[in-house]
Amino acid sequence: MPRFSVIVPAYKVQAYLEECMDSVLAQRYDDLELIAVDDCSPDACGALIDEFAARDRRVFPVHLRENTGPGPARNAGVTKATGDYLIFLDGDDTLVPGALQAIADRLKETGCPDVLVYDFARTHWSGEAVRNELADRLSERGPASFELADRPGLLEILPAAWNKAYHREFVESEGLAFPPGRHEGTPWTYPALMAAASIAVLDEVCVHHRQRRLGKAPAANGRGHFDIFGQYDRVFGFIDSRPELARWRPVIFRRMADHFTTPDTSRRRLPAGSHAEFFRRARAHYRRYRTPGAAPRPGARLRHAMVRLGSHRTYLTLRTARRLYSTLRRGSRAVRRVMRAAALRLHYRVQLRLPLRPGQAVFSAYGHGGYACNPAAIEEQVRELAPHIRTFWIADPQHHHTVPTGTRRLRPGTFAHRTALARAKYLVNNTGFDPCLTKRPGQVLLQTQHGTPLKSMGLDLQDHPAAARSTEFARLLDDVDKWDYCLSANRHSSTVWERAYPSGYTTLEYGHPRNDIFQRATAADVARLRETLSVPKDSTCVLYAPTHRDYSRTQRLSLDLERISRELGPRFVILTRAHHSYNAPLSRPSSARTSRIVDVTDHHSIETLCLAADALITDYSSLMFDYAVLDRPIVIHTDDWDAYDAARGTYFDLREFPPGAIARTEDELIDIFAGDHWRGSRSAQLRTAFRARFCAYDDGRAAERVVRHVFLNETSGLPPVIPLEDRSPAPRAAPLQSEMNAVVLT
């Protein structure tokens, strides 16, 4: 008996059905059966289902003799199901990678509830995925399983069959079945949630629900939306048949009134001329099922009133009036924005004519992000070595808490921000300042960069349009012409910067200031940092931090972290950090509790994570160059090198000059750790050569050299670079095998 029966009805979805079924069969968790129901589809759906069944024994085809609609088609699949849990998908939906494993883990954690509700995202033709806006209803805080009375907000989530897993015995015992019609999910979802003795939630997107583009076709399904009235008759009939469910009548009544106004939000949802009839029927249902204590929410009172009155014309009049009012408000806001922008430009021009302030310095990082990277390390050193200089940090409001109290915070787009840009003598950034910046004579602009380049940068992207995208190279060069200094961590970086960003600036080969902490931190600091990350003292902590892909819009999950964690065993803790360009973690909250995987994507300091980690796993991220400063093991995963190099371009073949062991597959990666090759002598030799080439200046005093040169004008007598062999980077929490052998030999 399989754990899951995945039921997929198919009708006129030949363009998407293969992707749907592949998304199920490609799941790492394969204790499943896929029941594909051909709902007498006139296209190739039936043939596709048979092809899948011929090559995969987990696929069970069902062919209906006549088209019945999605509800009865699902029922036909349920009768064939043998799995513990039923999972439904539309024929054009997909399961996200790892979804079944996450669902299985959550079911185990929550004691096998009757219903598990998980999250979904709507995917559009453009490739954009928009997460369910009511995802907060799926918070996993509180009891593992509960009754609906404890979480009534679940009724507000879209009443669909495909965002839940249902215990098959529960479905059979309650006699649940899908009715015919378009809105078949309504009389299935509400009864299932109300009748369930135990419910659990999974705060993770498991399904991508496709929003198909209809072009200029006429109203979808014609009068199909009139089906909603009969479906709510079924819901209230279910409540009336069970007196213990009477308490849910007011809630379902409110949901019904909300639902009745949904078809009218788009002109194409109902056929022309049918709106008045729809509202008359809605009024009849409103009066039939009206229940004491079912007052609408404040934001829905107008819509409920129009349903109660059943007047479509009145509804349209009031809705038009509200839209006109909103338009006027937006227009006035737009006028205010234009006037404010003009005032800002005028203010900036005035400030540009006032004297520079030699005692002021403005810093920013990552496009108005928080206090981070090389600018933060330099700013800290400025306050220590040049206290006569007042420092400012430009950051969006959500990042202000990261800025030290001794530094003035500036919000982008304010008059104070423009004043600082116009009058501060020193400007420091690791990306670029606002396009509005006019570089004044006497101002000093320091470009710190934010990593050693492996991938193509600047003008070198002209040969890689997939990576360059909308880059305006003329504007890029205008920005480069404002630089006075460009910071470099090594000779390789210097040659790349001067070729990719050609101009008359001075290159400062001083190292990366953000890496100074790697030489200053003590064993006590490392232990404290690991404790804040909840890393056990006896664990080996591995940081996994892949970079983004220019050839893919979405995050590429190339490693099954749950499998790796299981294979490596309980003594390993994996910290996962997704690239900042993706709005999603690399690991799931549910699995993090069971397989010692900790998502640190939102952690404020990558340097802190590096100090806490005993080893780094990455692919082509520049983080490898910084982590090598710590002289700790690095493992490179290069399963898509050819695609990455073709799309982005690289300055050298990382496979020929790696900082440690190389894994080309997931199995090789597991073997590297299982066999201790990650910390063996060969890995140490590769790391030594890598450090000699790329870490020559990262000796812990880079920020001091920068501040003395740029801010104090001390061009001679700067702190000399400490040789690699004389440095003492922050110690690891656990010594390497080679170090322990050395102790034994001694």
Secondary structure by P-SEA (a helix, b strand, c coil): ccccbbbbbbccccccaaaaaaaaaacccccbbbbbbccccccaaaaaaaaaaaccccbbbbbbcccccaaaaaaaaaaaccccbbbbbccccccccaaaaaaaaaaaaaccccbbbbbbbbbccccccccccccccccccccccccccccccccccccccccccccaaaaaaaccccccccccccccaaaaaaaccbbbbbccccccccccccccccccccccccaaaaaaaaaaaaaaaccccccaaaaaaaaaaaaaaccccccccccccaaaaaaaaaaaaaaacccccccccccaaaaaaaaaaccaaaaaaaaaaaaaaaaaaaaaaaaaaaaaaaaaaaaaaaaaaccccccbbbbbcccccccccaaaaaaaaaaaccccbbbbbbbcccccccccccbbbbccccaaaaaaaacccbbbbcccccccccccccbbbbbcccccccccccccccccccccccccaaaaaaaaaaccbbbbccaaaaaaaaaacccbbbbbccccccccccccccaaaaaaaaaaaccccccbbbbbbbbbbccccccccccaaaaaaaaacccbbbbbbccccccccccccccccccccccccccccaaaaaaaccbbbbcccaaaaaaaccccbbbbbcccaaaaaaacccccccccccccbbbccaaaaaaaaaacccccaaaaaaaaaaaacccccccccaaaaaaaccccccccccccccccccccccccccccaaaaaaaaac
